[in-house]
Amino acid sequence: MSNIKQFLRSILMDQEIIDLTADKKVYFLHAISPTPPYVEYEIIDENGEEWAENKEIATTYYIQVDIFSKGDYTELENKIKEKMINAGFNRSSAVDLYEENTGLFHKAMRFVFTTNSN
């Protein structure tokens, strides 16, 4: 996987996902003045997984996808889970939150993905 960021963006920019967002796009790291519901994503960690001849041949990426909404985000949550799992990601955790300062509901979902360079 030469560019995990492009791969991740291509999954999350799926028409079925962006149709459920207000701005019809997803945001890497942070959205500036978005309209809810919206989606942010980031790579929260990455680790070398396997090596051969002193070269990293497999990398594991830890991804977080966040949904921010004024109301029920279940359909968006389910669509993101479906697309990420179908693309080969494993879901590692998820939590439902409420952001007091913005008044938004927040779903944080974490996924794991390992790539091999051979």
DODOVEX-170842 format. One record per residue: residue in one letter; x, y, z of N, C-alpha, C in turn; residue number from 1. Coordinates in nm, 3 decimals. Layout:
BEGIN
(A, (X, Y, Z), (X, Y, Z), (X, Y, Z), NUM),
...
REM end
This chain:
BEGIN
(M, (0.087, -0.117, 0.000), (0.000, 0.000, 0.000), (0.090, 0.122, 0.000), 1),
(S, (0.099, 0.188, -0.112), (0.190, 0.301, -0.122), (0.140, 0.424, -0.048), 2),
(N, (0.009, 0.444, -0.045), (-0.040, 0.562, 0.024), (-0.169, 0.530, 0.100), 3),
(I, (-0.152, 0.504, 0.227), (-0.267, 0.468, 0.311), (-0.369, 0.582, 0.317), 4),
(K, (-0.321, 0.707, 0.314), (-0.413, 0.820, 0.322), (-0.506, 0.825, 0.201), 5),
(Q, (-0.453, 0.802, 0.083), (-0.536, 0.800, -0.038), (-0.635, 0.684, -0.035), 6),
(F, (-0.587, 0.567, 0.009), (-0.672, 0.449, 0.018), (-0.788, 0.475, 0.114), 7),
(L, (-0.756, 0.528, 0.231), (-0.857, 0.557, 0.332), (-0.958, 0.660, 0.280), 8),
(R, (-0.909, 0.764, 0.218), (-0.998, 0.868, 0.164), (-1.091, 0.809, 0.058), 9),
(S, (-1.038, 0.722, -0.028), (-1.121, 0.664, -0.133), (-1.235, 0.579, -0.074), 10),
(I, (-1.208, 0.513, 0.037), (-1.313, 0.434, 0.104), (-1.419, 0.526, 0.163), 11),
(L, (-1.374, 0.628, 0.236), (-1.467, 0.716, 0.306), (-1.540, 0.813, 0.214), 12),
(M, (-1.486, 0.839, 0.096), (-1.554, 0.926, 0.000), (-1.653, 0.849, -0.087), 13),
(D, (-1.683, 0.728, -0.048), (-1.783, 0.648, -0.117), (-1.915, 0.727, -0.122), 14),
(Q, (-1.981, 0.720, -0.235), (-2.104, 0.798, -0.254), (-2.208, 0.770, -0.147), 15),
(E, (-2.219, 0.645, -0.104), (-2.320, 0.611, -0.002), (-2.288, 0.676, 0.133), 16),
(I, (-2.161, 0.699, 0.161), (-2.121, 0.768, 0.285), (-2.143, 0.917, 0.271), 17),
(I, (-2.087, 0.976, 0.165), (-2.096, 1.123, 0.156), (-2.239, 1.172, 0.136), 18),
(D, (-2.325, 1.088, 0.078), (-2.466, 1.127, 0.067), (-2.533, 1.145, 0.202), 19),
(L, (-2.475, 1.085, 0.307), (-2.530, 1.097, 0.442), (-2.470, 1.213, 0.521), 20),
(T, (-2.377, 1.287, 0.459), (-2.316, 1.402, 0.524), (-2.374, 1.531, 0.468), 21),
(A, (-2.368, 1.637, 0.545), (-2.424, 1.765, 0.500), (-2.337, 1.831, 0.394), 22),
(D, (-2.205, 1.825, 0.410), (-2.113, 1.893, 0.318), (-2.071, 1.808, 0.199), 23),
(K, (-2.117, 1.681, 0.196), (-2.087, 1.587, 0.086), (-1.937, 1.562, 0.068), 24),
(K, (-1.866, 1.555, 0.181), (-1.725, 1.519, 0.180), (-1.685, 1.474, 0.319), 25),
(V, (-1.565, 1.419, 0.328), (-1.508, 1.380, 0.457), (-1.382, 1.463, 0.478), 26),
(Y, (-1.340, 1.475, 0.603), (-1.230, 1.564, 0.637), (-1.115, 1.486, 0.701), 27),
(F, (-0.993, 1.511, 0.654), (-0.874, 1.453, 0.715), (-0.833, 1.541, 0.833), 28),
(L, (-0.820, 1.484, 0.948), (-0.780, 1.547, 1.074), (-0.884, 1.640, 1.134), 29),
(H, (-0.919, 1.748, 1.063), (-1.008, 1.845, 1.127), (-1.086, 1.924, 1.022), 30),
(A, (-1.214, 1.937, 1.044), (-1.300, 2.016, 0.957), (-1.310, 2.157, 1.012), 31),
(I, (-1.300, 2.255, 0.925), (-1.314, 2.394, 0.968), (-1.454, 2.441, 0.928), 32),
(S, (-1.534, 2.476, 1.027), (-1.672, 2.523, 1.008), (-1.759, 2.430, 0.925), 33),
(P, (-1.760, 2.300, 0.959), (-1.844, 2.207, 0.883), (-1.990, 2.216, 0.927), 34),
(T, (-2.076, 2.160, 0.845), (-2.218, 2.149, 0.878), (-2.246, 2.005, 0.918), 35),
(P, (-2.299, 1.980, 1.039), (-2.328, 1.843, 1.079), (-2.445, 1.784, 1.000), 36),
(P, (-2.447, 1.657, 0.977), (-2.345, 1.560, 1.019), (-2.224, 1.563, 0.926), 37),
(Y, (-2.108, 1.540, 0.987), (-1.985, 1.535, 0.910), (-1.893, 1.428, 0.966), 38),
(V, (-1.793, 1.392, 0.886), (-1.700, 1.285, 0.920), (-1.557, 1.337, 0.914), 39),
(E, (-1.480, 1.307, 1.019), (-1.336, 1.333, 1.020), (-1.265, 1.199, 1.036), 40),
(Y, (-1.143, 1.190, 0.983), (-1.066, 1.067, 0.999), (-0.919, 1.101, 1.015), 41),
(E, (-0.848, 1.010, 1.078), (-0.705, 1.030, 1.098), (-0.635, 0.897, 1.123), 42),
(I, (-0.507, 0.897, 1.097), (-0.422, 0.782, 1.131), (-0.366, 0.814, 1.270), 43),
(I, (-0.407, 0.737, 1.370), (-0.366, 0.770, 1.507), (-0.237, 0.701, 1.547), 44),
(D, (-0.196, 0.599, 1.471), (-0.070, 0.531, 1.500), (-0.036, 0.442, 1.381), 45),
(E, (0.092, 0.414, 1.364), (0.135, 0.315, 1.265), (0.263, 0.250, 1.317), 46),
(N, (0.272, 0.120, 1.293), (0.386, 0.044, 1.345), (0.439, -0.051, 1.239), 47),
(G, (0.572, -0.068, 1.240), (0.630, -0.172, 1.157), (0.585, -0.307, 1.212), 48),
(E, (0.539, -0.394, 1.126), (0.483, -0.522, 1.168), (0.577, -0.638, 1.137), 49),
(E, (0.642, -0.634, 1.020), (0.734, -0.740, 0.980), (0.852, -0.678, 0.906), 50),
(W, (0.967, -0.745, 0.918), (1.088, -0.699, 0.852), (1.156, -0.815, 0.782), 51),
(A, (1.227, -0.781, 0.674), (1.311, -0.879, 0.604), (1.433, -0.803, 0.552), 52),
(E, (1.549, -0.857, 0.579), (1.675, -0.794, 0.536), (1.682, -0.647, 0.576), 53),
(N, (1.646, -0.619, 0.700), (1.649, -0.485, 0.758), (1.554, -0.386, 0.691), 54),
(K, (1.451, -0.436, 0.623), (1.351, -0.348, 0.561), (1.214, -0.384, 0.616), 55),
(E, (1.137, -0.281, 0.641), (0.999, -0.302, 0.687), (0.916, -0.352, 0.568), 56),
(I, (0.856, -0.468, 0.584), (0.778, -0.524, 0.474), (0.627, -0.528, 0.505), 57),
(A, (0.591, -0.498, 0.627), (0.450, -0.489, 0.665), (0.433, -0.378, 0.769), 58),
(T, (0.327, -0.301, 0.751), (0.298, -0.190, 0.841), (0.154, -0.202, 0.888), 59),
(T, (0.131, -0.181, 1.017), (-0.004, -0.179, 1.071), (-0.043, -0.035, 1.101), 60),
(Y, (-0.160, 0.004, 1.050), (-0.212, 0.138, 1.069), (-0.333, 0.133, 1.161), 61),
(Y, (-0.341, 0.229, 1.251), (-0.453, 0.242, 1.343), (-0.527, 0.370, 1.303), 62),
(I, (-0.652, 0.354, 1.267), (-0.731, 0.462, 1.208), (-0.846, 0.498, 1.302), 63),
(Q, (-0.876, 0.626, 1.312), (-0.996, 0.667, 1.383), (-1.085, 0.744, 1.286), 64),
(V, (-1.213, 0.707, 1.284), (-1.314, 0.776, 1.204), (-1.416, 0.832, 1.302), 65),
(D, (-1.440, 0.962, 1.293), (-1.532, 1.030, 1.384), (-1.652, 1.084, 1.308), 66),
(I, (-1.769, 1.061, 1.365), (-1.893, 1.119, 1.312), (-1.940, 1.223, 1.412), 67),
(F, (-1.975, 1.341, 1.364), (-2.032, 1.445, 1.448), (-2.170, 1.478, 1.392), 68),
(S, (-2.270, 1.481, 1.480), (-2.408, 1.499, 1.434), (-2.493, 1.569, 1.540), 69),
(K, (-2.599, 1.633, 1.495), (-2.696, 1.693, 1.588), (-2.801, 1.592, 1.631), 70),
(G, (-2.807, 1.478, 1.564), (-2.909, 1.377, 1.596), (-2.857, 1.237, 1.569), 71),
(D, (-2.948, 1.150, 1.533), (-2.916, 1.009, 1.512), (-2.820, 0.991, 1.394), 72),
(Y, (-2.709, 0.926, 1.419), (-2.607, 0.902, 1.316), (-2.593, 0.754, 1.282), 73),
(T, (-2.690, 0.673, 1.322), (-2.681, 0.527, 1.307), (-2.660, 0.484, 1.162), 74),
(E, (-2.733, 0.543, 1.069), (-2.718, 0.503, 0.928), (-2.577, 0.532, 0.877), 75),
(L, (-2.524, 0.648, 0.910), (-2.388, 0.685, 0.870), (-2.285, 0.593, 0.936), 76),
(E, (-2.304, 0.566, 1.064), (-2.215, 0.474, 1.137), (-2.213, 0.337, 1.070), 77),
(N, (-2.329, 0.282, 1.041), (-2.337, 0.149, 0.980), (-2.274, 0.145, 0.842), 78),
(K, (-2.292, 0.250, 0.764), (-2.235, 0.255, 0.629), (-2.083, 0.263, 0.636), 79),
(I, (-2.028, 0.342, 0.727), (-1.882, 0.352, 0.742), (-1.826, 0.218, 0.786), 80),
(K, (-1.888, 0.154, 0.885), (-1.843, 0.021, 0.929), (-1.840, -0.077, 0.813), 81),
(E, (-1.949, -0.080, 0.738), (-1.960, -0.173, 0.625), (-1.848, -0.150, 0.523), 82),
(K, (-1.827, -0.026, 0.483), (-1.726, 0.005, 0.381), (-1.585, -0.024, 0.431), 83),
(M, (-1.556, 0.010, 0.556), (-1.422, -0.013, 0.610), (-1.394, -0.163, 0.622), 84),
(I, (-1.488, -0.239, 0.673), (-1.469, -0.383, 0.689), (-1.457, -0.451, 0.552), 85),
(N, (-1.540, -0.410, 0.456), (-1.531, -0.466, 0.321), (-1.399, -0.435, 0.253), 86),
(A, (-1.333, -0.325, 0.295), (-1.203, -0.288, 0.237), (-1.087, -0.358, 0.308), 87),
(G, (-1.116, -0.440, 0.409), (-1.011, -0.516, 0.476), (-0.968, -0.464, 0.611), 88),
(F, (-1.035, -0.362, 0.662), (-1.003, -0.309, 0.795), (-1.072, -0.395, 0.901), 89),
(N, (-1.009, -0.407, 1.016), (-1.070, -0.471, 1.132), (-1.113, -0.361, 1.228), 90),
(R, (-1.235, -0.372, 1.280), (-1.282, -0.272, 1.376), (-1.230, -0.311, 1.513), 91),
(S, (-1.166, -0.217, 1.581), (-1.107, -0.250, 1.711), (-1.184, -0.192, 1.829), 92),
(S, (-1.253, -0.079, 1.808), (-1.331, -0.022, 1.918), (-1.422, 0.087, 1.865), 93),
(A, (-1.519, 0.125, 1.947), (-1.609, 0.235, 1.913), (-1.669, 0.288, 2.042), 94),
(V, (-1.699, 0.418, 2.041), (-1.758, 0.478, 2.160), (-1.854, 0.589, 2.118), 95),
(D, (-1.965, 0.600, 2.190), (-2.062, 0.707, 2.169), (-2.033, 0.818, 2.270), 96),
(L, (-2.022, 0.940, 2.220), (-1.987, 1.054, 2.305), (-2.084, 1.169, 2.279), 97),
(Y, (-2.081, 1.267, 2.368), (-2.154, 1.391, 2.347), (-2.059, 1.505, 2.378), 98),
(E, (-2.046, 1.597, 2.284), (-1.954, 1.710, 2.299), (-2.031, 1.828, 2.358), 99),
(E, (-2.011, 1.854, 2.487), (-2.081, 1.963, 2.555), (-2.056, 2.099, 2.490), 100),
(N, (-1.932, 2.123, 2.450), (-1.896, 2.256, 2.398), (-1.959, 2.287, 2.261), 101),
(T, (-1.991, 2.184, 2.183), (-2.050, 2.206, 2.050), (-2.196, 2.164, 2.044), 102),
(G, (-2.240, 2.084, 2.141), (-2.375, 2.031, 2.139), (-2.395, 1.921, 2.037), 103),
(L, (-2.285, 1.857, 1.996), (-2.292, 1.753, 1.894), (-2.274, 1.614, 1.953), 104),
(F, (-2.345, 1.519, 1.897), (-2.320, 1.379, 1.928), (-2.197, 1.338, 1.849), 105),
(H, (-2.117, 1.250, 1.907), (-1.988, 1.213, 1.848), (-1.971, 1.063, 1.858), 106),
(K, (-1.950, 0.998, 1.746), (-1.920, 0.856, 1.742), (-1.776, 0.843, 1.697), 107),
(A, (-1.692, 0.781, 1.781), (-1.552, 0.756, 1.748), (-1.534, 0.607, 1.723), 108),
(M, (-1.489, 0.573, 1.602), (-1.469, 0.433, 1.565), (-1.323, 0.412, 1.527), 109),
(R, (-1.266, 0.304, 1.578), (-1.126, 0.275, 1.547), (-1.115, 0.145, 1.467), 110),
(F, (-1.024, 0.150, 1.370), (-1.001, 0.037, 1.281), (-0.851, 0.010, 1.270), 111),
(V, (-0.817, -0.113, 1.237), (-0.677, -0.154, 1.220), (-0.662, -0.215, 1.081), 112),
(F, (-0.550, -0.183, 1.016), (-0.524, -0.233, 0.880), (-0.375, -0.259, 0.866), 113),
(T, (-0.339, -0.376, 0.815), (-0.198, -0.410, 0.793), (-0.172, -0.425, 0.645), 114),
(T, (-0.067, -0.357, 0.598), (-0.028, -0.366, 0.458), (0.104, -0.441, 0.446), 115),
(N, (0.123, -0.507, 0.334), (0.248, -0.576, 0.305), (0.309, -0.512, 0.181), 116),
(S, (0.439, -0.491, 0.182), (0.503, -0.425, 0.068), (0.554, -0.524, -0.035), 117),
(N, (0.542, -0.656, -0.009), (0.587, -0.749, -0.114), (0.474, -0.789, -0.202), 118),
REM end
